[in-house]
Amino acid sequence: MMILRELFVVNLIIYGFAFVFNAPLKTLPKAGIGGSVGWLVYLLTQQITGSVIISTFTGTLMIALLGDFFTTQDRKPLTVFIVPGIVPFVPGFGIYNTMLAMVEQDYPMAVHHGTNTFFVGLSIALALTIMLSINNYRKTKKAAKTKGKSPDVLAHALEGNDDSQTIPQAPQSHR
């Protein structure tokens, strides 16, 4: 029952932020599904590892994976699905506790909360970076297949070393 209540609250948060970010109404259910599955992965990983940082990483990775799937399915921007989904993972309470400890001049506790908050934010960024890098590689490989070249040849061409695709130079005026 507790998990259902958490999923309900997470969905309210996701729908609220998706509405504030002016996401298309058709994408709200899928953003909610992605965020809910990510939160379930977070809870499961939290039970197994006991680490908020690892749990945040795996939950965010799942949201990014589902967001990528929904993007290819609906042809909508990736941020429409990812941004509302990761909002419940943002460590706002940790930032609050860090600032409160600093105001109360409890510096060891401020360092503890600040370090935890930093690593939770870092795990969110790392999970998104990994997923976006995989997505970018996949798109590059797909684009290379459609052009009939291997990804290595495409990378070689992007470096400007491909003689078959020379760009004509504009005539230079001599004064």
N, C-alpha and C positions, 0 to 999 in steps of 0.2 A: 504494500500500500504506500509505503514511503517513497518507493521508486516512482510510482505513478504520479504522486504529488510533485516530485522533483521534475519529472518530464513535463507536467502541465505548466509549472512555473517557467521552465526553460523555454517552452514553446511560446508563452506569453512574452518573454524577453525577446525572443527571436522575431516574432511577429511585430512587436513594438518597434524594434530597431529597423526592421525591414521597411516598415511604414514610414518611419522618420527619414530613412535614407532614400525614400521615394522609389522603392523597388517595384517592378511591375506586379500587379496583383496575382497574375497567373503563376509567378515564381514563389509565392509565399508558402504554399504547402510543401514544395520540395526543399526550400530553405529550412522549414521546420523539421522535415524528415531528416535532413542532413545534420542539423544541430542536435536533434534528439538521439540519433544513432551515435554521433560523436560524444554526447553526454553519457550514453550507456557504456560506451567503450571506456570513457574516463572513469566511471564508477567501477567497472569491472577491473580495470588496471589498478585502481586505487585499492581495491580489496586484495589483489594479488601482491602488489609491490609495496603498498603503503607510502608511496612517494607521489606528492602532488606534481612534481616536475615531470616525471615520467608519464604520469596519467594525463597531464595537460598535453604533452607531446603526442601521445597516441590518439587522444581524442581529436586534437587539431588535425593530425594526419588523416584521420578517418573523414573529417568534415571536408578537407581539401580533396580527398579522393572521390567522395560522393559529389562534391561540387563540380569536379572535372567531368564526371559521368553525366551529371545533369546539364552541363554546358554543351557537351557534344550532342545530347539528346534534344535539347530545346533551342539551341543556337542563341543563347543569351550570354552576356558577359559573365565571366567566372566570379567576379566580385559580388554579383547579385546573390549568389548562393553562399559564398564563403564568409563575407563580412558579418551578416547577421548571425551566422552559425557560430562564429568564434567569440562573439560578445560575452557569453556567459563565462568564458575562460579568462577574460581580461582581469588581472589581479588588482581590482580597485580597492578591495578591503586591505590587501597587503600594503598598498601605497598609503592608505589612510593610517594604518597602524604604524608605518614608518614615520610619517609626519607627526603623529601623536606622541610617539616615543621621543622624537627630537624636541618637540615643544616641552615635554616633561623633563627633558635633559637626561633621559635614560638611554645613553648612547650605545651600550652593548645590545640592548633590545632593538634599537633603531638599526644597527648594523645587521642583526639577525633578520628582522623583517625586510629590510632593504635588499639583502642578499637573496632571500627567498623570492621576493617580488621580481628581482632582476632575472633570476634563472627561470621563473615561470614565463616571463615575457620572452626570454631568449628561446625557450622551448617552443613557444607559439611561432616565433619568427623562423626557427630552424625547420619546423614541420612544414610551414608554408613554402619555404625556399626549396626544400627537397621535392615537394610535390610539383611546384611550378617548374623546376629544372627538368624533372622527368617529362612533364607536359610539353615543355619547349623542345626537348630532344625528340619526342615522339612526333611533334608537328614538323620538325626539320627533316626527319627521316621520311615522313609521309610526303612532304613537298619534293624531296629528292626522288622518290619513286615515281611521282607523277611527271617529273621532267626527264625521267629516264637515266638519271645519274645516281651514283651511290652517294651517301652522305659525306664520305671523305672527299670526293671530287667537288661536291657542293661547297664544302668548307674551303677547299683549295681555291675555288672560284671566288668566294667571298673575300679571300685575302688579297685578291687582285693579281694572282699568278696565272690565271687562265688566259692563254693567248687567243682562244677562239671567241672570246667576248671582250674585245677591245672597245673602249669607249672613245669615240672620236673627240679630238681636242678642238677647242675653239681657236680660230686663227688669232695669232697675237699681232698686235699692231706695233710697229717699230716707229718710235718718235725720234 
